[in-house]
Structures are given as structure tokens and as C-alpha cells.
Amino acid sequence: MTETLCPTLLDRRILPLAELLALCLDGQLYRVGESFATTDTPDTPALRAQALAATVPRRAIAERGTAAWIHGTRSSPPPRPQICLDPSRRGTRVPVAVDGRQRTLKPGEARPIGPIAVTTPLRTAADLLLSAPVFDEPEALEVRHLLALDAAMPESLARFVPRTRRGGSVRALQRIRSVERARLPLIDAGARDVSPR
């Protein structure tokens, strides 16, 4: 008897998009970024990182909203992957299909998850705090969740706030105060995991 191994993730190279979406409607698959996984495949950060790695340059580092999605604080990734590339490495041009930039991260601000590097939850929280065009309660809760993943407190974000005279630091400090007020919901230890795929 021969066994055929099914890949962990399916994409348009394996089946047409219409068939993949039909399998989602039938409850056989669920979407993972631009890829799809069978419903018995656990939705993990490593799986989401694997899905992203298929669509971005090999040396890309997931950041901002894409990193938040990989860490599990968002249910879906941004429409265009948000990545950064180290400008000191040769051949580091940002592709047009992504929301990318060249950026040098400090040691410890990114770590590998699956096949790709991802900014740490604390670095991701700081990036979202500083770059979000709107920062209301949902954004504050997302930042709070990212901080909880790194066992960090909102005060930890202050070290990432740039010292400028243009008002950006004042706005960032106000946002930190809204993160301090945000409270994550308590999870009943006996409750089943019903997180959406």
C-alpha cells in the first residue's frame, strides 16, 4: 500500500482557488493567510508563519499587523504582508506586493517562528502603538494582548517612544495610558477553546 502525504498547507499551486474556497464552505479547510489548511490541522503561530513564508522574500521579517496575526492577536493578516528587510544585507529590495520597508532591528527584537523571523510581541506592540492611524479600544486591547504574550507591562512601551518635538511622543504616551486602562477578558479555565479559525 502506498501512502500519499498531503502538504500541511494548500494553495493555488495545488488546487484552483475556487476549489479551495468550496472546500472551506464544505467545512474541509480553513484559510491561513493566502493558504488553506485542513480542519484537523491546529492553527498555530508556526502554521501562520509557514503560510506567510510562501509569499514573502526569504530574509523577510514579519512585523506590525502581520506579526500580530502570527502571534495570534488578530484573526486575519493585513491585505498586504507587512515585513521589513535588513538594509545591511545584500540584495534586500522590498517587493512591490508587500507593505515593506528596510529596517535594522536591535538584537532580541525578532525571533524565528517556523520558517520566518517575526518581531517579538513587545516589539510588535510598540510598532502598532507608534504606527496605527487610529488607536481606540480594539487597538489598545490588541497591544495589551501582545504585552501579555511577553509578560510585559504597558510601561515597557515607553522605551520605544521617540523623543521628538513634533507631538509624536505626546500621542504615543497618551496611547500607552489607554493600553494601561485596557483590560483583557478573563478566561474560564474550564471553558473549551472556541477561538475562531
N, C-alpha and C positions, 0 to 999 in steps of 0.2 A: 504494500500500500504506500502510495506517495503522499506526502503532505505538502500543501502549498502554504507558504507563510504570507499572511496578509500584513501589509505595512501598517504601522501604528496610525499614521495619518494618510488620508486620501486627499488628492487634489485634482485639478483639471487635467493634469498629465496622465492620470489613471482612468478617470471617468469624465464624461461631459458634465458641465455644471448643472444642467437640467436634471440629469440622473442623480447627482449628489443631493440636490435640493429635494427631489422626490423622495429619496431615502430618508431625508430629515423629516419630511411630512409623514412618512410611514413609521417614524419612531426608531429607525435603524441607526441613524447617525445624528450627531450634533456638530455644530460649527465651532471651529477653533481658529479664529482669525480668518485667513483665506483658505484654510484647510478644513477637513472634516474627520471626526473620529467615531468609532462605533460606541454605542451607548454603554457597553461594558468596560470601556477604557476610562480610567479615572482622570478627571480634569485637574491637572496639577500644574504648578509653575513650570516644571520641566517640559511638559507637553506643549504649553503655550509658547515657551521659548523655542522648542523644536519647530513649531508652526511658523514663527517669525523668522527663524534662521533660513528657511526656504525662500524668503522673499527679499532679503537684505544682503549687502556685501558681507563677506566672511569676517572681516575685522570690525564690524559694526558693534556698537554698544547701545543696547536699548535704554532709552531714558524717557523722562516726562510721562505722558499718558500711556505710552507703550509699556514702560517699566511698571507703572501702576497696574496695568492689565495683567502682566506676567506675575506680579506679586499677589494678584487676586483681589485687589480693591476696586476693580472695575469689571463689569460683566462683558464688555467688548472693547476691542482695541480702537484707537483713533482711525479714521478713514485712511490716512497715510501714516505708515510706521514712523514714529519719532525716534530717531537714532542720532548718535554722534560718532565721529571718527577722530582718532588721534592724529593731529596735523603733523606730528614728528615722524610718522611712518610713511614711507614712500608709496606713491600710488593711492593716496587717500582722497579721492574725489567723491563728493556727495552725489549719488544718483538723483535724477530728477523725480523719480517715482516715490521718493520718501521725503518726509519733513526732517531734514537732517542739517547738521552743522559740524564744523570742525571744532573740537574742544579738548583741552587737556584736563583730565580728571586727576585729583590727588590720589595717592596710594590708599587703598581701602574704600574708595567711593564706588567701586564696581566689583562684582564678583561673578564667576561663571554660574549659570543655571542652564543645565542641559548643554547644548552646543554653542551658546552665545553668552557674551558678558552682558550684565544688567546692572544698572545703578542700584546701590543698596536702598532699602526702604527709606532710610534717613535722607540720603542724597536726593531720592525721588521726591520725598515730601518737600524738601527745600526748593527743588526746581518748580514744583507745582505751586508752591506758595509765592514764588517770585514771578512766575510767568503766566499764571491764569488770568485771562482778561476779566473774568467775573469771579468773585470769591465770596459765595454765600454759604449757607449751612451745608449743602451737599459737598462742596469743596473742602470745607473745614472738617467734616466728618471723614472724608477720604484721607486727608493729611493726618488726622488723628489715628486712623486705622493703620496707615503706613508707619507712624511712630510706634504704635503698639507692636508691630512686627519686629522692630528693632529694640524693643523695650526702652524707648527713648521718651523723654518728656518734651512738651512744646518749647521749653526754654532752650533745648538743644538747637532749635532752628535759628536762634539769634546769631550764632557764629557765621551763618551763611548770608546774612543781610549785608549788602554792600553799604559802605559809608559814603553816601553821596549827598549833595546839597539840592538835588532836583526833586525831592519829595518821595523817591522810590523807597528809601529806608523807612520813612514815616508810614507809608502804606503797608510795607512788609511787617512792621511792628504791630500795626493795627490788625493785620491778618493773623499774626501769632496770638494776639489776645482772643480772636474769635475761635482759634483752634483750642485754646485753653478752656473756653466755655463749652466746646462741643463735647458731648458725652456719647461714647459708643453704647449701643444697646447691650443689655446683659443677655447672655445666652444660657438657657437652662441646660445644665449638664446632662439631664436625662433625655433631652429632646433629640430627635433624629436630625441628621444633616440634610436640610432641604434647600441647600444653596442652588440657584439656577445654573444650568449649564450654559 
